[in-house]
């Protein structure tokens, strides 16, 4: 009897110790999660109240902290910030989430329409999207963003109204609604990723970051005349940024450019009407922080392009045979000796200069300018 009781007591003590061993970490984790959730709520509130103290009009509701036990998630419902300089942020809902064991990677979810309005010189630009998601990757000290990605749907970039209270699409001084429409660019989808290298670049040739961009169904502004139509089916860019890259703001970009920073285009692909373009090259920033430089371009669909240019009146019908013969001679791999057809890719020099895109000596189109 005594031995049985002693045996059961020993088992109970062992079970209690095991329970404590398992329960203590869980209790500590719960306490940490609760502490972290209150800290995050305080930080978000501090940021929003800081905007108010700076003179911004701030409205938000449904600030919620959740995700227990496997995540920390902060969510905002309908929210808006209107700054005195005309900057705006309006959101139908947004959330940010991180795993406790991977706080450097913050997942973003944009629930419904988002609108960001920023000053661009003397004008205002508005970026609108219907929904999206993304991720921000912080540095080990959690003090800066080293990279991340965004995937946005139904994106619109257009001039915006002036003033903190201007609504979406409102016209600024001297800018009519028709002029806004003529300068509006849209995309069905827009994906962007940026990754900075861990080591700080010290020379102009050092790799600073990589950039990848993919956009489908990009519709150009109606104010840009082009015989190829207003819709680009595909825009695909892979590039490397070299040089001592610092902050991604006008001052930081200017410093980077003066230090020899460059954009190395590894691949630029466009599908635009009958034209398919692939380009590589090296771009730098001019004094106004706009890209400029030469690219080597390989074109396919040039025969159809020439027909489109003739129909559009940019090439005279009587000159078309001569142009076709020249392009045939420039074809990299002509399949026949018939000068009446262009069989194979054509390589031509493309240059970005003074805000325009040139294909050889031909000024194709103006490029969007940002008034930094």
Number of C-alpha atoms within 10 A of each C-alpha: 6 6 8 9 10 11 11 11 12 12 12 12 11 12 12 12 12 11 11 13 11 11 12 11 11 12 12 11 14 14 12 13 20 16 11 15 20 12 12 16 15 12 12 14 13 12 11 17 14 13 16 16 11 10 12 21 18 19 13 16 12 11 15 14 20 15 15 14 11 12 16 21 20 20 20 20 16 18 18 21 21 22 21 14 14 20 20 24 18 20 22 18 21 21 19 20 20 20 17 17 9 10 16 21 21 20 20 21 19 22 19 14 19 22 19 18 26 18 19 14 10 8 18 22 23 22 19 23 23 17 20 22 18 18 20 21 21 17 15 12 7 12 9 13 15 18 19 19 20 18 19 21 19 17 22 18 19 21 28 25 24 21 16 17 16 16 12 17 15 16 19 17 9 6 14 13 13 11 15 20 15 16 16 18 20 22 22 16 18 21 18 16 18 18 17 20 13 11 9 14 17 14 15 19 14 17 22 24 20 18 20 17 18 17 23 19 19 22 17 19 20 17 14 14 13 14 16 15 15 19 18 19 17 17 18 16 20 17 20 20 23 23 24 24 27 15 12 10 10 12 13 13 18 20 16 21 22 16 15 16 25 24 22 19 18 14 14 20 19 18 19 20 17 17 17 18 20 20 21 20 18 18 20 19 19 15 10 13 17 19 19 19 16 18 20 15 20 20 19 20 19 23 18 14 19 22 16 18 17 17 13 13 11 12 15 13 14 9 10 16 15 13 15 19 16 13 24 26 17 17 21 14 13 17 12 12 11 12 16 16 17 27 23 21 22 21 18 17 14 23 22 19 17 15 14 16 17 17 18 11 9 10 14 15 14 15 15 12 14 14 14 14
